């Protein structure tokens, strides 16, 4: 995190346990490109299963600003 100057932690999941538990493991064994909005209490508030790279960051930020405080 320090090296990349990230403000949030990243998750490594080489055994794909978390990916599978979140329902994001495809039949081919690869992780699907889903986005999960998780609140400060650890509750999943929104799942995006279709991601359009150009508009997605703004879409997620708008959801967070409107629904999580």
C-alpha positions in Angstrom: 0.0 0.0 0.0 2.8 2.4 0.8 4.7 1.8 -2.4 1.6 2.6 -4.5 0.3 5.3 -2.2 -3.1 3.5 -1.8 -5.6 4.7 0.8 -7.4 1.3 0.9 -6.2 -2.2 1.5 -6.0 -4.7 -1.4 -6.8 -8.3 -1.1 -4.7 -11.1 -2.6 -6.8 -14.3 -3.1 -4.5 -16.9 -4.8 -6.6 -19.9 -3.5 -9.8 -18.1 -4.8 -11.6 -18.7 -1.5 -12.9 -15.1 -1.2 -13.7 -15.0 -4.9 -15.8 -18.1 -4.6 -17.5 -17.0 -1.3 -18.6 -13.7 -3.0 -20.0 -15.6 -6.0 -17.5 -14.1 -8.4 -15.7 -17.3 -9.5 -16.6 -18.1 -13.1 -17.0 -21.7 -14.4 -13.6 -21.3 -16.0 -12.0 -20.7 -12.6 -11.3 -17.1 -13.2 -12.6 -14.2 -11.1 -15.4 -12.2 -12.6 -14.9 -8.4 -12.7 -17.5 -7.5 -10.1 -17.5 -4.4 -7.9 -18.7 -4.6 -4.3 -19.5 -1.6 -2.3 -18.9 -2.5 1.4 -19.8 -0.1 4.2 -17.6 0.6 7.2 -19.4 -2.1 9.2 -18.4 -4.7 6.6 -21.9 -5.0 5.1 -22.1 -5.4 1.3 -24.4 -2.6 0.2 -24.3 -3.0 -3.6 -22.9 -5.4 -6.2 -22.1 -4.4 -9.7 -22.0 -7.5 -12.0 -21.8 -5.5 -15.2 -18.9 -3.0 -15.4 -18.4 -0.5 -18.2 -14.9 0.8 -17.6 -15.5 4.3 -18.9 -18.5 5.2 -16.7 -18.0 2.7 -13.8 -15.9 4.8 -11.4 -18.3 7.7 -11.6 -21.3 5.4 -11.2 -19.8 3.8 -8.0 -18.8 7.2 -6.5 -22.3 8.6 -7.1 -23.8 5.6 -5.3 -21.5 6.0 -2.4 -22.1 9.7 -2.1 -25.9 9.2 -2.1 -26.2 6.1 0.0 -23.2 5.9 2.4 -22.3 8.5 4.9 
